[in-house]
Amino acid sequence: MEINVIEILTYFIVYSFLGWVIESSYKSILQRSLINSGFLYGPFCPIYGIGALIMFMFLNDFKGSPFLVFCLGFFVLSVWEYIVGVLLEKIFKTRYWDYSHHKYNLQGRVCLTNSVFWGILGVVFITYIHPFVQLMLSKVQQNYILYADIILSIYLLTDMIISIVKIKNIDVKIKKLDEINNKIKERLQEIKEYSINIGKTNKEEHLQSLVDELRKQKDRMQRRIYRNVIRLRKAFPSMKSEKITEFLNNKVEIKKKQD
């Protein structure tokens, strides 16, 4: 089976988009609100793009045997899902999905239900989806496909870099938030000591203005972190991260105190 780089890139982009549409639609229906699924801000899920390429390259030669395609899809895509789960946990120190509540699972990263789904998807993909996509793309002029690939590749790469940086910065910002909290406590303690020992002074007023500014900085940072965390929570409802969970719990406590 011969396939060139442009074809691979085109299929990757198309299936990354289709995967995003399907998963976002499914999660939006379940959660009864619009959900942008996946890591990226744009309408693409690269995990599905790569998964589709894996199906195409591994399963296409066996499309005459649906049972064999099912078995290969079951195994190959389960291995891919497991590898992605491990890599995400190592890179971002976060578990983005967890199947531990399923009866048959492997370390919560893959489960029998999903693996059966991957097998069925492999058969449907090789028998119906990919031939249809091939037919549609064959009707488009190659130079148009090339231009679209270049533009969308640049967009995807930019989106990927921005998304990864923002996700990695969540822990950094939470740590910075802790530092600001400590500074506020220190300044408040100084104000308390000045009030007891000396009485109200210009120094105390200066410290109070510093505290007010730190609180404003803290509120701005909390809002930015909260927006990023909530977006990820909606995209990955079973996401597990100690720092993020602690941040959300603190956010709830703050709201309770304010109410």
N, C-alpha and C positions, 0 to 999 in steps of 0.2 A: 504493500500500500504506500503510494507516494503522496507526500503532502509537504507543501512549502511553508516557509516562515509566515508569509502573509495570511495563508489559510488558518494557520494555528492561532495567530493574533486575532483574526476576524472571529473565529469560533469562540475564543476566550472572551472577547468583548460581548458578543451576542449572548452567550450563555451566562455570563456574569450579570447581564441586565435581566434576562429572563428569570434567573434564579432569584434576583432581588424582587422582581414583580410578584412571583409566586409566594415567596416567604413573607414579604411585607403584607400582601393581601391576606394570607392565612392568619398572621399575627394580628392584623388590624381587625379582622372579623372576631377573633377570640377575645381581644381586649376592648373591642367596641370603640376604638379610636385609631387615627392614622398613625401607623408605626413605620419608621424608617429602619428596616432591618439591616443588621451587619455593622461593621466598624466604620465604613466610609460615610461621608456626608452626602455623596451623590448616589444615584440609583444603580449601584453596582455591588455585587457580592463576589469577589474574586474566588472564594472557596468553591462556588458553584461553577465558575468558569474553568478552573483547574479540574474539578471533578468531572465535568463534561468531556474535557480533553482526555482524561484517564479512561472514561467509558469508551470514547471514540477509538482510542489507540489500542485498548486491551480487548474490547468486546466486538468491534465491527467485523472482524474476520470470522466470528462465530454466530452471525445473525441468523443463519439457517437452523440453529438449534436453540430455541427459546429457553429450554431448561438449563443448558450450559451457560447461556448468557445470564440467566438468573443467578446461578451459583457463583459465577465469576463476579457479577455485580455485587452480590451479597458479601463476598470476601474482600475484593479489591477496594470497594468504597468504604467498607467498615475499617479497613487498615488505614485508609486516607483520613477518615474522620478521627481515628485514634491519634494518628501522627499530628494532625492539626491541633487537637486538644492539648497534647503534651507540649507542643511548641508554644502555644498561646500562654499556657500556664508558666512556662519557663521564662518567656520574654516579658510578660506583663504582670507576673505574680498574681494572676487571677484565673479562676475557673469559670469560663463563660457558659458552659452547659454542664448539667449533672444528671445522669440517668440512674443514680443510686437507688431511687425509689422504684425502679423497674425490677421485676423479679429476676430476670436474666440480664446481667450487665457485666462489663469488664472495667473495673475501677471507676465506674460512673462515666466513662468517656464514650463508650459505645454500648448499645443494648440490642437485644434480639429483635424488638419491634422495629427499630430503625434499620437494622441490617436487612430485615425482610423487605422493608420499604425500598432500600437501596437496590435490592435484587429486582423487585418489580419495576422500579424506575429504569434500571438498566435495560430491561426488555422493551419497555415503552419507548425509551430514548432511541435505541438502536432500530426498532421496527417502524416507529412513526415520526418522532420529533426530529431526529437528525436528518432523515431523508427529506422532510418538508423544509427544514432550514437550508439544506443544500440546494434544493430546487429554487427557493426564493432568492438566495444569493447568486445563483447562476444567471438570474435575469438582470442583475445589476452590473453595470460596466465596471471593469476591474480598476480603472483609474479613480472612479468614485469611491470604491471600497478602500483603495490605498489612501486617499486623502482623509477619509473618515477614520481609518485606523490610526493615522498619524495624529490627528486632532484628539481623538478619544484616548489614545495612549498617553499623550502629554497630560490630558485632564486627569486620567486615572492615576498616573504617577504622582501628580501634584496633590490630588485628594488623599492618596495613600500616605504621603509624607506628612501632610497636615494632620490627618487623623491619628497616625501613630504618635506624632509629637504631642498632640493634645492628650491622648490616653496615657502616655508615659509621664506627662506633666501633672497628672492628677495626684500622684503620690508626692511629687515635689511640692505642689501647692498645699496639700494637706499638712506636710511638714512645716512649710512656711507659715501656715495658719496657726500651728501649735506655737511657733516662735513668737508670733504676734500676741497670742494669748498670754504667754509668759511675760512679755514686755508690759502688757496692760496690767497684769497682776503686780509686777515690780513697781510700776509707776503709782498704782493705787496704794500700795504699801507705803511708798515714800510720802504721798499726800497725807495718809493717815498719821504717820510719824510727825510730820510738820505741824499738823493740826493739833496734836496732843502736846507736843513739846514747845512749839514756838507760837502757834496761832496763825491766822491767815496772813500769808505774805505773797509778794510777787512771784516768788519761786513756786509756791503752791499753785497759783493761777497758771503759770507756765506749764507745770506738770499736768494740770487738768486739761489744758489745750492739747498737749501731746497725747493724752489718753483719748480725747475725743477724736483726734485725727487717726489714731491707731484703730479705734472702733469703726470708723468709716472705711478704712482700708480693709479691715476684717470682713465687714459686711459685703463689700464689693467682691472680695475673693471668694467668700462663701457662695455668693450667687453664681459666679462663674463655674466653680466646682460643681455646684448643685445641678446646673443645666447640663454639664457634660455627663455627670453620673446618672441623672434621670434618663437621658437619651440612651445610655448603655443599658440601663435597667429595663427599659421598654423593649430594646432590641434583643436582650438576653435575660429573660425573667428569672432564670435559675442561676445567674451569675453569682459567684462567691469570691469575696475579697475582704480580708479582715479590716484593712484601712478604710475601704469604702463603706462597709457595714458600720464601723465605728463612727464615721463622719455622718452618715444618715441618722444614726441613733442620737448623736449629739444635736443634729438639726431638729429632730423631733422634740428633744428635751428643751431646747431653746424656745421653740414655738409654744410648748406647754407653759413655760415660765412667763412668756409674754402674754398669753391668754389669761 
